[in-house]
Amino acid sequence: MEHPPSLPARIGDRPTWLISRTFARSSGLLAAGFEASGHGLRSYHYRLLAALEEFGPASQADLGRGTGIDRSDVTGALSELESRGLVERSVDPEHKRRNVVTITPAGLEQLLELDQVIDDVQEQVLRPLTDAQRRQFIALMTTLLTAEDQSPHG
């Protein structure tokens, strides 16, 4: 594999470097896809809507943990979604200090539209790969993300 002259060869073949560069590329494509969609939403909005659609009403804290979004960012993102009528927040009758968030019919419709944005970005990211390579890539990435840390330093 050839590297730009400014990149030392000992870096360019490292999985951590390749993963970080792939992440940067895919994040850029994702941001551009959401921007071009004209919805004014971002990938974290999509994650929240997708979690609510798949798992049902949830507390803000559970949404943050399940989607990997920081709790303070969840609050802001949900406020944006609520102002657009895409989610509703109500007080949890069992825990008065906790809000339960529910996706609205408009939120579900928006989620379905955003699915196309996500699908288009996936296609851009994986375009150089064959179908078999795509399946293998996804399987390998899933293995890396779900494996327990076996290192003696972990």
Secondary structure, 3 states (H helix, E strand, C coil): CCCCCCCCHHHHCCHHHHHHHHHHHHHHHHHHHHHHHCCCCCHHHHHHHHHHHHHCCEEHHHHHHHHCCCHHHHHHHHHHHHHCCCEEEEECCCCCCCEEEEECHHHHHHHHHHHHHHHHHHHHHHCCCCHHHHHHHHHHHHHHHHCCCCCCCC
